[in-house]
Amino acid sequence: MERLDKFLCDCGVGTRSQVKAIIKSGAVAVDGVTERDSSRKFDPATQTVTLNAEPLNRRGRVVVMLNKPAGFVTATQDKTDRTVMELLPEQYRHLDLKPVGRLDKATEGLLLFTNDGDLLHRLISPKKEVPKCYYARHEGTATQEDVAAFAEGLTLGDGTKCMPALLKPIGPGESYVTVCEGKYHQVRRMLASRNMPVTYLERQQEGELTLNGLPRGSVRELTEAEVSALLDVGKMTKGTN
């Protein structure tokens, strides 16, 4: 059995407060009988819910991409800082979306959200080797020795061992870094370990998915084809910058 207001939220009708008002207005019916009690429980497997006489169906998997600006922490709630959840448009805030991995407060760029727990864990699992490419501005200039060290797999100062990564110098103080795991502040710490402290960091690509002109602070929902492509990503040596 399931509460009526939760079901309407899962169908994308509105936030919990909006849904309660809609139910109270008499626009919702269960098996053809108007229902004004938002706490009413029903069986979605055997009973039909309608809104203005139109049958409702629960939304399935939703995957949303945000071009994250600096100044927001990647968390569902925080006592001191603004969170990335505040950047989601109203229609997504009631769908129980969770961030896929983390970007630190100062890092910008591509951040995914989903309501599919299996997809979330698949995308963040190092075993799946989903590549994540970052553009970094940093002190110093990466050398071929740095490239080789990244490819071998760095051990950081605290003993943290990193999987092999791709470092691609693109100019004085600029590089692309591609990793397939998401340890705490990993890209910043990896570059710092090679005497290249980061001054700016942006995630530009995950798998084959790029920002593709999405403005900073904006959000768009992924297509099923894009989600399928993410799930089909192979080794990190394929399709990176």
N, C-alpha and C positions, 0 to 999 in steps of 0.2 A: 504494500500500500504506500501511497505517496501523497504528500500535501499538494493541494491544487496550486497554491502560489508558487511553490518551487518548480512545479512542472511548467507553468507559464514562463517563468524566468528562463528555464532550460530551453524553451522553444524560441527564445529571443524576443518575447513580447515587450519586456521592459525590466526596469529594476524592481526590487522587491516592493518598494513603496508605490511605484507606478502600477504594478500588477494588483496590489491590494485595492487600489482605487478603481481599476478596471473591473475587477470582480464585484466590488460593491455597487458599481453602476448597473449591474444586471446584464452585461454584455457576454458573460460566460455561461455556458451550459454543460452539464454532464449527462450524457445519454439523453439529450433533448430537454432536460429539466434545468431551468435557470438556477444558478448557484451563487449566492452572495457571501458565503463564508469562505474566506481565503485559507482557513486552516482545515477545510474539508479534505478528508483522505479518500482516495479512489484507487482503483487498479488500472494503470495505464495499459496493461496487456489485454484487458477485456472490456474496458469502458472507453467511450469516445468523448473528448472534450472539444467544444467549439467556441470560437470567438466571433461574435457577430454572424453566427450560423456557418462559419467556415471551420472545418476540422483543423486542429492543431497537431503538429508533429514536432517532437523534440529535435533540436539541432544536433547533428552528429559532431564529428571532429571539426574543430575550428583551429586554424593556425594563422596568426597575425604577425606581420613584420613591422617593427618600429625602427625609424632612424633616430636613435637615442642622442639627445644633446647632453652636454656636460652638466653637472650639477644635480643629477638625480641618482639615487642608489637603486640597485637592482634588488628589490625586496617587495613583498606584498604589503608590508607595513613597516614603519620605522618611527620611533619616538622623537627623533631630532631632525631627520632629513626628509625632503620630498622624495617620493618613490616613483619608479617608472609606471606604476599602475595609474597614477594621476594623469599620465599622457594618453591613456587609452580613451577613445571616444565613448560616450555614454552607452551605446548599444552593445559594447563588449564587456562592460564592467560587471555585469551580472552573470557572465557565462563561466565563472570559475576558472579563468585563464591563469596560467602560471608562467613565469619567465623560464625560457630554456637556457640554462646556464646563467652566467653573470658577466656584466661589464661593470667595472668599478666606477665610482662617482665621476671621475675626470675623463673616462674613456667614452668616446662617441661611436656612433655607427649602428650596424645591423644587430638587432636583438629580436628574437622570436618569442612568441607566447603561444601556448596551446592548452586545451582542456583535455588532451589525450595523454594520460600518464605514460602509456607504453611508448608513444612517440617521443615524449620528453626524455625518457631514460635512454632511448636508443640514440638520440642525437647528442647527448652529453657523455655517453659511454666511450672511454678511450678504445675499448675493444672494437667498436664499429669504425674507428678511424675516419670520422667525418672531419674534413679539413676546414679550418677557420683561418682566414687570411686577414692580417692587420697591416695597415700603413702606419709606420712609426717615424716621427722626427726625433732625433736623439743627438746627444753630444758625440763628437768624434765621427769617424767614417769606418764602416765595416770592411774588414779585409777578408781575403780568401781563407786565412786561418780561422777567422770567426765563422765563416760559412761552414768550414769543415767541422768545427766544434759543435755547431748546432746540429749538423747532420749525424754526428756520432751520438748525440744525446748528452746534454749538459747535466752536471751535478752542481746544485746551487750551494751557497755558503753554509746553509743550515742542514745540508745533507740530502735535500730533496732531489730525487733523480727525475729528470725529464725525458720523455720519449724523443726519438729523433725528430727534428724540426727543419723546416726550410727557411734559410735566411737569404734574401736576395737584395744586395745593395743596389740602390737606384740613383745614387748621387751622394755628395758630401752631406752627412748627417741625415740621410733618408734611407729607409729600407722597407721591404715587405717581409713579414714574418708569418709563416704558416705553421700552425700547430694542430694536433688532433686530440688534445686533452685540454682541461680547463682548470689547472691548479690555481691557487690564490695568487693574483697579480702576476701570473706566469710570464707573459711577454715582457712586462716591465722588469721583472727580476732576471730573466734570461739576458736581456740586453745589458742591464746594469752589471751582471757578472762578467761581461766582456768589456767593462769600462765604457759603456755607451748609455748613460742614464737617459731615459725617455723624457721628452718635453711635450710630446703630443702623440695620442694614440687613437686610431679609428679602426673598428672592425668593418671591413669592406665586403667580405664574402664568407658564406658558409655553404659547404658543398659547391654546387653550381649556382647557388642563389646569390645575387648581388643586390645592392640598393637600387641600381638602375634608375637613378634620377629622383628617387623618393626624397622630398625635402626634409631637412632636419626637423625633428619633432613630429613628423607626420607618420601615419599608420595606414597600412593596407592589408587586406586579407589575401592569403595565398590561394591559388587555384589548386584543384586536386592534382593536376599535372605537375605543379611545382612541388607539392608535398611528396608525390610519388618519386620525383627526381631526387629529393633529399634522401628518401629511404633507400634509393638505389646507389647512393654514392659508394664508390670503391675505395681503394687505397689513396692516401693523401698525395701520392705522386701524380695522380690523375686530376686534371682540371683545376689546378691552382694557378695563381698569378705568377 
